[in-house]
Amino acid sequence: MNPEIEKFADGVVTIDAGYIRKGFAASHLVIEKGHGIFVETGTSHSVNDMLLVLENEEIPRGNIDYVMVTHVHLDHAGGAGALIRELPNAMLVVHPKGARHMTNPTRLIEGTTAVYGEEKMQSLYGEIVPVPHERVLIAEDGMRLDFQGRPFYFFDGPGHARHHYCVFDENYGNFFSGDNFGISYRELDNHKGPFIFPSTTPVQFEPHLMYKTLDRIMEQEPKNAYLTHYGCVTELSGLADDLRRRLDLFVDLGESLRYREESRLKELQDGIRSILLTELNRHECHLNLEEIDALLQYDYDLNAQGIETWLIRSSKTS
């Protein structure tokens, strides 16, 4: 069975990573002059599909120059080691604060196993393979990388995570934002366009930095944003305004519950659901309540956990 893909005119192929459900997480293959790069790897379960897409596109494995992971959360980078192992000439491009977790993923494995348990950890992510040190390229803030004459510009992008960079495909105005330009599922598209909301997941959500990173993204005047969750969105100025407003709503919700520690997580989950349902109603969403909840339950929970973690951490440092 062939992987779910979508091809774009600028040489980008969006590949469904097969994580959680269809249309949830993507890897992006960028093709230039018979060579390729991958942006995001999904999990180790995603690797076979990514290699099959290369075969279908007639790109030799030796012609993959780079694998770029915007940050080291396992839905973005869990398959990095397994993929690099299959690509003899590719370098892994990773944020300075994420590199050690790619070469020695012990803490990633332990932390994720502690949350999910061994069985679910294996089911979701499979084997986490270390990346050899010599195959790692650190993406310093402001770095430019030449990909077959096609320049990519990297900059530090905290807010969602401190080990997060953003990467700009300068010739085409494409922006690969990881989780810093929010989440936008194609099932929520309608005549008003895409619906987008912030990703405030654990454990390093910092709203003041997320605002700054969003400003820095828009300073590049991008035309297209290739999201990990999920696919390509355009007309980014309006979406950026939506993101800022919805981030305000999430932060205000968190602040309203800052001193209500006992029941806070459940109230955050309910509050985020209420905010998103209200916003989707304004968006004239065509899905019914049951369909929306099925689509967004994972995000209600994770975003609430991220806001809860931020409240705990900021209370300790204030």
N, C-alpha and C positions, 0 to 999 in steps of 0.2 A: 504494500500500500504506500503510495507516494505521500510525502509530507505536505501539509497545508502551507502554501506559499502565496505571496502576492508580489508581482514584479512592478517596478516603477521605471520611468523613462531615464532616470539619472544613474542607472546601473545598480540600484539597490533592490535586493530581494529580501522581503520579510518572511521569515520562517517561523511557523508555530513551534514553540519549544516543547509542547506536550506536557506542560506542568499544570497541575490542578485540574484544568479543563481546557477545551478548545478556546482560543482567543484570549487567553489570560496572560501568557508570557511569550515574548518574541526574541529571536536572534536576528540580526540584520547582516546579510552578506553584501558587501560592496565590491563590484567588479569593475576593473579598469585594465585595459590592454591585456586581457587574458590572465590577469592576476586577481587575487581577491584578498579581502580582509573580512573577519567576522567581528561585529560589535555585539557583545554579550554571548554567552555560551549556553544559557540554560543550565540544566543539570547533566550529570553523566548519562542519564537516560536520553538526553536530547542528541547526543553525539552522532549516533548512527544516522538519524534523519539529516543532520547537517552535512555529513559526508555523502549521503545519497543526493542531496541537492547539488553538491559540487560535481558529482558524476553526471547528473542530468544536464548541468550547465557546461559540461566539458572543461572544467577547471581542474588541472592536475593538483593533487594534494601538495606537491612541492611548490606550487605557485601561490600558496597562501602566505603572504608576507607578514601579516600581523593578526593577532587575536587581541581585541580591546575589551576589557571589562570595566564598566564605568565605576563599579564598586564591588566589594567582595561578598555581599549577601548571596546566599547559595542559589537563589533563583536566577541570578545574573552571572555568577562565576563558579558555581559548583561543578560544572563540567569542564573547567579550563584545563586542568591537568590531563584529563582523559582525551580532550581534543588536541592539545599540544602534542601529545604522544603520537597522534596520527598524522601530524603535519610537520614534516622534517625540517622546514626552513622558517617556520613562523616564530615570531617573538611575541611573548605575552606583554601587553602594555597595561600597566596597573598603577594606581595612585601610590605615592610614597608610603602612606600609612596602611596600605593594604598588601604590599608586596610580601611581607613576612608571613602573612596568612596563606598566601599562594604557595610559597616554598615549603612551609611547614603548617599544614592545615589542622594540626592537632586541636587547637583551641576552638576552631570553627566546628569541628566534628563533635567535640565534647559539649560545647554550648548547645548545639542543635539537638544532640541526643538527649541532653538534660531536659529540653523543652518537649520533645516529641516521643522519646523512648526509642530504643534500638530498632524495633520493627518498622515503625512509621518513618523513622529517619531513612532507613534503607529504601522503603517504598517511595518516598518523595524524592530522594537525592541520589541514591545509589552510592557507588564508590567515589570518595573524594581523593583524587590522585595528586600528590605533590608535583609542583612544577620545578624543574631543575633551575638553579640560580642563574646559570648562563643563558637561560632562555627568557629571562625577565628584563624588560625595559621599563624604567621608572618614568612616569609621565609627570614631570615637574610643571608647576604653574607657568603658563606661557609657552610651553614647548610647541614647536611645529615639527611635523613629521611628513616627509615626502612619500607618498604612495603612488609610484608610477607616474610622477608628474602631477599628482593630485594632492594638494596640501591639506593636512588636517591640523587644526589648532586645538590645544588642550588647555583647560584652566581648572583650577581648584574649585570645587562646587559643594561646600558643606551645606548643611541644613537638613537633608535627609540622613546623611552619614558623613563622618569626618574623613572617611577613606573614599570619597566620591569625587570623580572629575566629570567634566562635561567636554564633549568633543564636537568641533565645528568643521564640517566638510566645506571648505571655503569657496571652491569653484561653483558649487551648486546651491549654496545657502542652506545646506542640510544640517540639522542639529540633532545629535544623538545625546539625549538628555538623561538616560538612565531613569531615575525616579524623581529628578529635580524639576521636571515640567509636568508632574502629576500623572494621573491615571485617567485613561479615556478608553472605555470599551466600545467596540464598534456596534454592539447590540443597542447602545443608547443613542446612536446617531439618528437624526431625523431632519425634517425640513429646516430646522433652526441650526443645523450643523452638529458638531461633536459636543458631548457633555464631558467636562473635565473637573477633577477634584484633586486636592493635594494628597501626597503619600506621607503620612506622619508616623510611619511604623517604627518599632523599637530598633536599636536602643539609643540612637544618637540624634533623634529629632531635636532641632533647635530652631524655633520659628524665626528669630531675628536674622539668622544666617540664611534660612530658606528664602526670605524676602530679598536679601542681598544677592543671592545666587540667581534668583529669578530676574532681577534687574540686570545682572551681568549677561545673562542669556540674551535678553532683549536688546542690549547694547550692540550685539553682533548683527542685528537686523536679519535674523534667520527667516527663510521662506517656508521651510518645512521642519517639523519636529518628528523624529522617528523615536517613538516611545517603546520601552520594553513592555509596558502594560497599556495600550497595545496598538502597534502599527503606526501609520503616518497620519498626522494632522497638519492642517494649513490654517491660514488666516490667524496667525499666532497672537496678534496684538489683542484681539478680543478675548482669546482664550487665556492670555496672561492676566487680563483684568478679572476674568472669572476666577482664576486661581487665587489671586490676591484676596478677593472678596470672600471666597470660601475658606481660605486660610484664616482670615480674620474671624470668621464664624467658629472655626474649630478652636482657635486660641481663646476666644471669648468664652466658649463653653468650658474649656479647661480651667480658666481663671475663676469662673463662677463656682467651680467644684474644688478649688485648691485646698480648702480646709475641711473638706468632707471626706476624709480618707476611708472610712469604713465601707461605704457603699459606692465609692467613686467609680470604680472600673465599670460596673454595670450601668451606672448613670451616664458615663462617657459613651458606652456602646449605644445606649438608647438615644442619647443626644446626637451622636453622629448620624445615626439612622434617621432621626427626625429632620436634621439639617438637610441631608441628602434627598430625602423624600420631598421636602418643601422645594428645594432647588430643582429637582426633576419635574415637579409639577409646573414650575415656572418655565421650564424647558419644553413643556408640552410633551413629556415622555409618553410613548404609545404603549409601553409595557404595563401589565397590571401589577398590583402590589406583590403578589406571590412571586412573579417573575423577577421583579426588582430585588426582592430579598434574597432569592436564590443566587442572583448574579453578584450581589454586593455583601453578603454576610461575612465572607472572609475579610473584606476590607473594613467593615464596621468593627470587627474584633481587633484586627491588627492595628488600625489607626488609633483605636481607643487605648490599646496597650502602649503605643508610642507616646501618646499624650500623657498617660499615667506616668510613664518612666521619666518624661521631661519634668513633670510637676514634682516628682520625688527628688530628682537631681537638683532642680533649680531651688527648691526649698532648703536643701542642705547647704547650698553655696550662697544663699542670700543673707 
